[in-house]
Amino acid sequence: MVFVYSVGNIIKNKEIQDYINANLNTDLHAQLLKKSPFPDVSMQEIVQQIKGKQTAQKKFPFLLKEGIVFPPQLNLEQASSEKTAVYKSQILKGKKFVDLTSGFGIDAYYLSQNFDEVTLVEQNQELLGIVEHNWNVLGRKAKFINQNLEDFLQINKEYFNIIYLDPARRDQNKNKVFLLEDLSPDILQIRKKLLETADQVIIKLSPLIDLKYLISVLPCIFRIEIIAVKNDVKEVVIFLSTEENEGITVNCINLESGESEFTFTFGEEETSLAVYSEPEKFIYIPNHAVLKAGIFNLISERLGLKKLHSNTHLYTSDQKISDFPGRVFEMEVIESKQIKKKEQFNIIAKNYPLKPEDIKKKYAIKDGGKDYLIFTQSKKGKIILKSV
Ligand SMILES: C[S@@+](CC[C@H](N)C(=O)[O-])C[C@H]1O[C@@H](n2cnc3c(N)ncnc32)[C@H](O)[C@@H]1O
């Protein structure tokens, strides 16, 4: 595939590469206003490569190699991170893999590494050209198909082990969208065709998507992964298959936290009962992947922990448990008058009328340090907990 613009010049020209590397820490808005020192390459194209390298440092460091080309910012933003892609790749293995929404190819690069034949489909010709170039640099082989995936599915005669999709979540005005029917492609329209074409279909969705809604519109889901990185939920990934499955397995994971995974069967929450108690010695705060799953009673029942209040998703016990999917503190209940002005605390507010900012102002607390205050409600009413 031929590059549509002068990226070819950029990667082959050492002087331009040196210029890019020398300006990796410059302000890109100011840089854009400068005149390009190179007659064949615009400053916009140079800034695109600087922005790409800056993004790669944080999001996909495996691409910090000589000869790698970066696409425009929107494609960088839409790409998955190396961390979540590596996690998703762990359980995948087979003969034929296709990514129908290749984008910048980060997911495809990792998810397809244990497959014999790899196909990437992408409607954006320039973007796919960049991916093909990069995969050559990285020594990875694939079939690169520049086509609308709906057309590809119509004419395709191959059967795949895995079809992967990461639908674009922007509408024509570049606003973010979340419902399935607003994504590109519309999964509900192509669902039947997808399931006829592969053993399994894996789809990455927004962390904001509602799980009950998903299951109601896609009855062939057999597994859901809720993936957080450092307690920030990044992806909800669903697995579809036409094979008979016993229930839907949901796995909540918080990468880079050292916390345990939590796996359950969808529907378990409805039959679980929470036990309630006033705070005991240990206080547990579930991570955001678990909170996203909405399994507030199941956490209490399965882990033998007591909940503070039906609307307070904090748990407590006298004996510390080791495999909690979240943070654990040893705490005591204190009176508000025990908080001294200018003392330093990390403030957490859960099911409490004031936000941490307001609490800091009200009690003249300094932010940070190693101690914690939790402002919350138990069944008896408002309480303050202090780490010991
Ligand atoms: C969110 S990005 C994929 C990012 C990718 N998973 C990665 O890690 O780099 C979605 C991509 O799907 C492509 N796309 C959306 N609708 C498509 C369609 N109907 N046919 C082919 N490609 C499509 C978009 O052009 C975009 O590049």
Ligand as a Chemical Component Dictionary entry (heavy atoms), coordinates in Angstrom:
data_LIG
# 
_chem_comp.id                   LIG 
_chem_comp.type                 NON-POLYMER 
_chem_comp.pdbx_formal_charge   0 
_chem_comp.three_letter_code    LIG 
# 
loop_
_chem_comp_atom.comp_id 
_chem_comp_atom.atom_id 
_chem_comp_atom.alt_atom_id 
_chem_comp_atom.type_symbol 
_chem_comp_atom.charge 
_chem_comp_atom.model_Cartn_x 
_chem_comp_atom.model_Cartn_y 
_chem_comp_atom.model_Cartn_z 
_chem_comp_atom.pdbx_ordinal 
LIG C1  C1  C 0  -12.036 2.380  17.923 1  
LIG S1  S1  S 1  -11.167 2.205  16.425 2  
LIG C2  C2  C 0  -10.319 0.690  16.620 3  
LIG C3  C3  C 0  -9.054  0.800  17.423 4  
LIG C4  C4  C 0  -8.294  -0.499 17.521 5  
LIG N1  N1  N 0  -8.979  -1.488 18.298 6  
LIG C5  C5  C 0  -6.903  -0.262 18.080 7  
LIG O1  O1  O 0  -6.588  -0.840 19.139 8  
LIG O2  O2  O -1 -6.136  0.470  17.474 9  
LIG C6  C6  C 0  -12.452 1.794  15.311 10 
LIG C7  C7  C 0  -12.053 1.699  13.852 11 
LIG O3  O3  O 0  -13.112 1.058  13.149 12 
LIG C8  C8  C 0  -13.204 1.613  11.860 13 
LIG N2  N2  N 0  -14.571 1.362  11.387 14 
LIG C9  C9  C 0  -15.718 1.843  11.885 15 
LIG N3  N3  N 0  -16.776 1.410  11.183 16 
LIG C10 C10 C 0  -16.279 0.619  10.200 17 
LIG C11 C11 C 0  -16.869 -0.115 9.141  18 
LIG N4  N4  N 0  -18.181 -0.120 8.977  19 
LIG N5  N5  N 0  -16.060 -0.811 8.310  20 
LIG C12 C12 C 0  -14.698 -0.815 8.496  21 
LIG N6  N6  N 0  -14.073 -0.122 9.472  22 
LIG C13 C13 C 0  -14.856 0.573  10.323 23 
LIG C14 C14 C 0  -12.898 3.078  12.067 24 
LIG O4  O4  O 0  -12.419 3.662  10.852 25 
LIG C15 C15 C 0  -11.840 3.049  13.178 26 
LIG O5  O5  O 0  -10.552 3.117  12.655 27 
# 
loop_
_chem_comp_bond.comp_id 
_chem_comp_bond.atom_id_1 
_chem_comp_bond.atom_id_2 
_chem_comp_bond.value_order 
_chem_comp_bond.pdbx_ordinal 
LIG C1  S1  SING 1  
LIG S1  C2  SING 2  
LIG S1  C6  SING 3  
LIG C2  C3  SING 4  
LIG C3  C4  SING 5  
LIG C4  N1  SING 6  
LIG C4  C5  SING 7  
LIG C5  O1  DOUB 8  
LIG C5  O2  SING 9  
LIG C6  C7  SING 10 
LIG C7  O3  SING 11 
LIG C7  C15 SING 12 
LIG O3  C8  SING 13 
LIG C8  N2  SING 14 
LIG C8  C14 SING 15 
LIG N2  C9  SING 16 
LIG N2  C13 SING 17 
LIG C9  N3  DOUB 18 
LIG N3  C10 SING 19 
LIG C10 C11 SING 20 
LIG C10 C13 DOUB 21 
LIG C11 N4  SING 22 
LIG C11 N5  DOUB 23 
LIG N5  C12 SING 24 
LIG C12 N6  DOUB 25 
LIG N6  C13 SING 26 
LIG C14 O4  SING 27 
LIG C14 C15 SING 28 
LIG C15 O5  SING 29 
# 
